[in-house]
Amino acid sequence: HLEHELSLSLPPLKSESERILEMGATSVSPKTGSDVIEKMDDFSNELCKVLDASEVVRSAHVDEEWRREAARARRELSLLTHRLNSNTIMAEALQRIKECNLSREERRIR
């Protein structure tokens, strides 16, 4: 059942977003900056996978309940994405990370 599957996906994504925000709020060094960037990149990939899957179900599934639950999940995840993208603590942390001595690849991800 889709509602059960989504209920399993959403809490871990929300928990991980909180951990990333906490990491960003702490002092940033080249080591922790690299960790934050890696976690953000991994989180972004997972979030996109769930958003993409929910969009396919929302637009193509024959069962109205599945489409409705996929739309709900997409709304929740979109709010979570907005919350992360507009978080000033994270923006400041990313600025500090940018000032650290990161590798070219780490800077590219940013």
C-alpha positions in Angstrom: 0.0 0.0 0.0 1.4 3.4 -1.0 0.5 5.2 2.1 2.5 2.6 4.1 5.5 2.9 1.7 5.5 6.7 1.9 5.1 6.7 5.7 8.4 4.7 5.7 10.2 7.1 3.4 9.2 10.5 4.8 10.3 10.2 8.5 13.9 9.1 7.6 14.2 12.0 5.1 12.9 14.5 7.7 15.3 13.1 10.3 18.2 13.3 7.9 17.3 16.9 7.0 17.4 17.8 10.8 20.8 16.2 11.1 22.1 18.1 8.1 20.8 21.4 9.6 22.5 20.6 12.9 25.8 19.8 11.2 25.5 23.2 9.4 24.9 25.0 12.6 28.1 23.7 14.2 31.5 25.2 13.6 32.7 24.4 10.1 36.2 23.2 9.3 37.6 21.6 6.1 36.8 18.1 7.6 33.3 18.9 8.8 32.6 21.0 5.7 33.4 18.0 3.5 31.1 15.9 5.7 28.3 18.4 5.4 28.6 18.6 1.6 28.7 14.8 1.3 25.6 14.4 3.5 23.8 17.2 1.6 24.6 15.6 -1.8 23.5 12.1 -0.6 20.3 13.6 0.9 19.6 15.5 -2.3 19.9 12.4 -4.3 17.6 10.4 -2.1 15.1 13.3 -2.0 15.0 13.5 -5.8 14.4 9.7 -6.1 11.4 9.9 -3.8 10.1 13.0 -5.5 10.5 11.5 -8.9 8.8 8.3 -7.9 5.9 10.1 -6.3 5.4 12.3 -9.4 5.2 9.2 -11.6 2.6 7.7 -9.3 0.7 11.0 -9.0 0.4 11.5 -12.7 0.1 7.9 -14.0 -1.4 5.5 -11.4 -4.9 4.2 -12.2 -6.0 4.2 -8.5 -7.2 7.6 -7.2 -6.0 6.8 -3.6 -2.5 6.2 -4.9 -2.5 9.4 -6.8 -3.8 11.3 -3.8 -1.2 9.8 -1.5 1.6 10.5 -4.0 0.5 14.1 -4.3 0.5 14.4 -0.5 4.0 13.0 -0.2 5.1 15.4 -3.0 3.7 18.4 -1.1 5.4 17.3 2.1 8.7 16.8 0.4 8.4 20.1 -1.4 7.9 21.9 1.9 10.9 20.1 3.3 13.0 21.1 0.3 11.8 24.7 0.7 12.7 24.6 4.4 16.2 23.5 3.7 16.7 25.9 0.8 15.6 28.9 2.7 17.3 28.1 6.0 19.6 31.0 6.9 21.7 28.8 9.3 22.5 26.4 6.4 23.2 29.3 4.0 25.7 30.7 6.5 27.2 27.3 7.0 27.6 26.8 3.3 29.3 30.2 3.0 31.7 29.2 5.8 32.3 25.8 4.0 33.0 27.7 0.8 35.7 29.6 2.6 37.3 26.4 3.8 40.0 24.6 1.9 37.8 22.2 0.0 38.7 20.1 -3.1 37.5 21.2 -6.5 34.9 18.3 -6.6 33.5 19.4 -3.2 33.2 23.0 -4.4 31.5 21.8 -7.6 28.8 20.0 -5.6 28.1 23.2 -3.7 
